[in-house]
Amino acid sequence: MAFAGQESLQAGQDALAAYAKRVKTDTLLKVAGEILSVRDVFASEPRLRRALTDPGREGADRASLAEQVLTGKVTPGTLKIVLALVKGRWGTPGELLDGLETVGVDAMLTAGSADDVLSDVEDELFRFRRLVDGDFELAGVIGNTSADPAGRAELVNSLLSGRANPITVRLAELAVRGYGGRGFDAGLAALIDRTAAKRDLQVAYITVAAPLPQDQENQLVERLSRIQGRRLSAKVTVDPEIVGGIRVQIGHDLYDGTVARRLTEARKALAGGR
């Protein structure tokens, strides 16, 4: 996103932060849903989207147009936040959609932070990602981008509703719809990272061949936190196929000390020596 877009996004985030101080979390969650719905409306109306990001029109003019379209359809709080975004300068119409999506997710995470449920949301998203990844048929259905996103989101809702926090359900549905232009798995991973970041944590994906005793897991996370220079949120997966050792992914950094990797390297070395 260009610098102008970053400034415009910040204006929307500032409007959200000011609004969040005055309302209860259930109201904030409603606003989050409305902002994301506005994003969908703008995405379905190319002419409107272009008009709302036209650099030849003044910000007040663009805001007036958005107000005409949205008044009576969303709550005043949602309208104020959306207008703050529309008044800004965006490099492309797509950047405005990204800004709306970002602020909508921010609103959900702010509500979750106020209710102290973000740790649960993060864990539930991670477990759901593992569930889908471990079921070939389910992964094929949910990740099928040629299928109707609404139908796939409904499937996710049926799997999670009543079993997970409503914020978890909404974020998982957003991943299905292509959060940030990503596929389902990558979108869900990005949302897990954003949920952790809201708690000032970075996610460490740890893969082991057998479950670690809790004290060993704690020691490992503490050691990794010192190396990274920040607090980490550990997400541990048990995968017997790695045979032994450990694999750790933190952002773009990968440490693979698994037996499976060493065996693969040994086979390649032997094949190369023939």
N, C-alpha and C positions, 0 to 999 in steps of 0.2 A: 504494500500500500504506500502511495506517494506521501510526501510530507504534508501536503494540504489535506489529504484524507486522514492522516494521523491526527491532525489538529481538529478536524471535524468529528472524528470518533471520540476524542477527548472531551469535546463539548457535550456529546451525548452521555458519556460516562459521568461527567460532572453533574448533569441534570438528573441522572439516575441516583447518584450518591446523595444529592440534596433531597430528592423525593423520598428515598429509602429511610431517611432519618425521621420522617414524619408519619410513617404508616406501619401497620402491622404486617407480619410476614405473609399472611394469607392474601392480603391486598397486593403485596409485592409480587407474589406468585401469579396472581391474575394479570397484573401488568406485564410480567414476563411473557406469559402466553399470548397476550394481545400484541406485544411488539413482534413476536415471531410470526403471528398471523398477518400483521401488516407487511412484514417482509415477504410472505408468500403472495399477498395481493399485489404488491409492487412487482414481484418476479413474474406474475402472470399477465402484467399489463406493460408491454415494452414501451409504448408511446408515453404513458404516464411516467415510467421510470426515467426515460430520457428527458422529459420536461422537468422532472424534479432534480436533475443533475446538470441541466443546461448551464454552462458557464456564462452564457450571454444574458441570463436572467439574474436579477438581484436575489439575494437570499430571502428577503422579506416576501418577494413575489413567489418564490418557490414554496415557502412556508404557507403562504395564503392558499395556494393550490392544494397542498396536502391537507390543510385544515378543511377546505371545502369537501374533499373526498372522505375524510375520516370523522368529521364532527357527527356525533350521534351514534357512531359505530364502535367507538372505543371510549374508555374512561378518560376524564380530564388529565389524570396523571400520565397515562400512556401518550396522549396527544402531545403533552408538553415535551416529553422526552423525544418523541419522533420529530417534532418540529425543530428541536435543537440539532438533531442530526441533519435534517433536510436543509436547514439554513446554511450549513457548511459547504465547503468546496470539495468535490470528489473528482478524481481523475477519470473514472468511468462509472456508468450506471451500476456495474457489478460491485464496485466498491461500496456504494450505498447499501446494497443488499448485505454485504459482508459486515458493514457497520451495524445494521439492525440486528443481524444474527448475533454478533459479539455482545451487544448491549442486552439483548434478550437473555442470553446465557448468563451474563454478569448479574442480571436481576435475580435469576433463579439461585445462583450461587450465593449472592448476598443474603437472600432469604434463608438459605440453608445454613449459612454461617451464623446468622442471628439465632436460629433454632438449634445450633450445635449438632447438626446431623451430617456434616460434610464427610466425616470419616466413614460413616455408614454408607453414604452415597458412593464414595470412591470404591469401597470394598464391593458393594453390590454391582457396580458397573464392571469391575474387574472379573467378578465371578460369572457375570452374564457373558462377558467376552470369552471366557474359558469354556462355558457351556456351549456356546455357538460354535466355537472353534473345534470342540470335540465331537460335534454331531455333523457329519458330512452333509446329510440331507437338509438339516435345518440351516446350516451355513449357506447352502446353495440357494435356498428359498429367500432368506433374509438378504443375502448379498447380491441377488439378481437385479441388477440395475435396469434391465429391460422390463421388469414387472412394475405394476402400479405402486408407487411409494406409499400411498395411503393404505393399500391393502397390507403391505409389509409392516407398516407402522401399527396397524390394527393387530397383526399377529404378535408383535413385540408387546403391545399393551396386554393382550390376553395371557402372555407368558409371565408378565411381571406384576400386573395390577393385583393389589392385595397381598403380594409377596415381597414387595420392595417399596422404599420410600417414593412418594409421588414425583419427587425431583428426579430420582433415578429413572423412573418410567419415562418422564418427559425427555430427558437427555438421551436415553436409548432410542426413543422414537426419532429424535433429531438426527442421530447417527444414521438411522435407516434412510432418512430423507436426504442424506448427503452433506453432513456438516462440513462447512468449509470447502465444499467441492470434492470431498474425499469419498472413498468407498466406505462401507459399513465398518469394517475392522479398523481401518486407519482413523476414521472419524471417532469411533468409540475410544480408541487409544488417546486421541487428542483431547477428548472431553475428560478422560481420567486424569491426564496431565494438568488440565485447567482446574479441575476440582482440587487436586493436590496443591497447585500453586496458590489457590485462594487461601490455603492454610500455611502458606510460606514453606511448602515442602516440594521436593522433586522426587519423582517416582523412580524406584530401583526395581527392575524386573529381574528376579533371581530364579534360576532353574537348577534344581538338584535332582539326583537320582532317587533319593529317599528323604522322607521328612526329617527336618533338622529339629533337635531339641530346642525348646524356646530360648534357653540361655545362650546356645550357640548362635541362633538366629539374631538375638539381640547384640551379641558381640560382633557379628559380621556387619550388621547395619551400623553400629557405632564406628567400626573401622572404616567402612566405606564413606560414612559421613565426614570423617576427618580428612580422608583423601580428597573428597569433592569440595570440602569447605562449606557445606550447607547441610541442613537436616534433610533426611530422606524418609520416604514412605515405602516400605518394602512390600512387594507383591511377589509371593513365592509360588512357583509351580513345581510340582513333582513329576518328573518324566524319567521313568526307568530306562528309556532308550539311550540316554546319554551315558549310561553304564556307571559312571562315577565322576567325581570332580564337581565343578560348579560353573555356571554361565551367568554373567551379570550384564544387563543392559541399562545404562543410565543416559538418557538423551541419545546423543550420537556415539557415545563411548561404549564399546563392547569389550568385555573380558571373557574369553572362552577358555577355561581350563578344564574342559571335560575330557573324559577318557575317549568318548566317541570322536572328538576332534583330533586327538592325538593318533588314534587308530587310522582315521581318514588320511592324515598327513603321512603316516608311515606307509600306507598302501600306495599313495601317490609317489613317494620317494622310491619305493621298490619298483613300481612300474616304470619310473623314469630311468632307473639304472639298468633296465634290461637291454 
